Amino acid sequence: MKQSIMNSNPSFDYGAFLTLETEMRRQIAIGDVTPSIFTFTFTEPGNYVFSDASNQQKIMIITVMGLGEECADPDRFV
């Protein structure tokens, strides 16, 4: 997984996401199409940027607010 320069936490541990990728590839290889759920709890505030491995133009940006911080407009989606 390639780290984006937009990430504000340079020490973020991508281990859980790499494990997810490995498991998804394993399932695809054996033809397993059973849906699965993946959850992750971000413990450090900051911006986390993820891209689709097959299309770098598809990105997901997650912003984790710190204590006392709040979104400028909590009802708006990016």
NORLIN-V847227 format. One record per backbone hydrogen bond with DSSP energy under -0.5 kcal/mol. CO is the residue of the C=O (numbers start at 1). NH is the residue of the N-H. Records with the same first field share a line. If there is no record, write none. Layout:
BEGIN
CO: NH + NH
END
This chain:
BEGIN
4: 7
8: 10
9: 12
12: 14
14: 17 + 18
15: 19
16: 20
17: 21
18: 22
19: 23
20: 24
21: 25
22: 26
23: 27
24: 28
25: 29
26: 30
27: 32
28: 31
31: 33
40: 42
41: 43
46: 64
47: 8 + 9
48: 62
50: 60
52: 55
55: 52 + 58
57: 59
58: 52
60: 50 + 62
62: 48 + 64
63: 65
64: 46
66: 69
71: 74
73: 76
END
